[in-house]
Amino acid sequence: MIPSRRRSPRRGFTLIELLVVIAIIAVLVALLLPAVQQAREAARRSTCRNNLKQIGIAFHSYHETHLVLPPCYLDSDPMSSESPSANDRNLNLLGWGTFLLPHLDQMNLYNQIAGSGAFNQNWTTVAAMTTASATVPAPYAKTTIATFLCPTDPNPMGAINANVSNYAKSNYTANGGSTYRRNAAGSLPTGPMYDNSRVSFQTITDGLSNVALVGERGSLGEKYATIWAGNPSDGWYYTQNAVMATNPYYGINWPEGHWNFSSAHTGGAHFLLVDGSVHFLANEIDLNTYSYLGGIADGKPVKEF
């Protein structure tokens, strides 16, 4: 009779071996996670960049139809003194995002807004567009439009700008140049878009490739992004354009100032130039160059950016 071999008991992991395996997995995760996050942010940046390209195409389509760029926002009393209340001024304040709707495959929404009488009424009617009523069948101004949203923006409220009476948010704001609106004396801002503006490509003598048209504004701290439908007031936080020229010390992602451009991207923000090109401008951009990008006819040479 052949004696049977005794099988040695199976040996499991020792505590030390288990800890080594866990340590290896932790190291791999630590190495791979930043790469995954970078890939995701690269995809989000690409989407943001493409959004601005689509907005640029819409601006050019609008200009081809009307021979001018749309106004930054409508203001029935642009010569009024500094910032009286909206109720005192009978403001309309529909913004450039509304005018671009037909050129962003949003003709139906544009027609609904026009049908509510918003283009011919004061802000009371426009403000009503956040709530369905007999006058306004649907809350048009709360309609989320993906083209106006940067996917990197961290605002926990998502696509609704809760800081501005629950209007649909936009992460893109226009360039007003020296200021966002004309002053009481009638002096015009130096940028391509301001209250009741009708700027044509021909008047941009600095060259279409040397002037910023739209840039990013993130929902960071006191910077509340903006809203595509227009302003509910002349408030600093949510104006339809931002300042570039008069106060260049308020640069990109500057901690002070409410009117400057900003983003949640690391190192800078995307800008759409009037020629339709999109560029990522670094926080450290030369402030003179940044200022010169704000004006349409200042004659200042724009360096590489």
Beta strands, then each sheet from edge to edge (+ up, - down):
strand 1: 160-161
strand 2: 167-170
strand 3: 172-177
strand 4: 212-216
strand 5: 219-220
strand 6: 223-224
strand 7: 226-227
strand 8: 241-243
strand 9: 268-273
strand 10: 278-282
sheet 1: 1+ 2- 7+
sheet 2: 8+ 3+ 4- 9+ 10-
sheet 3: 5+ 6-
end
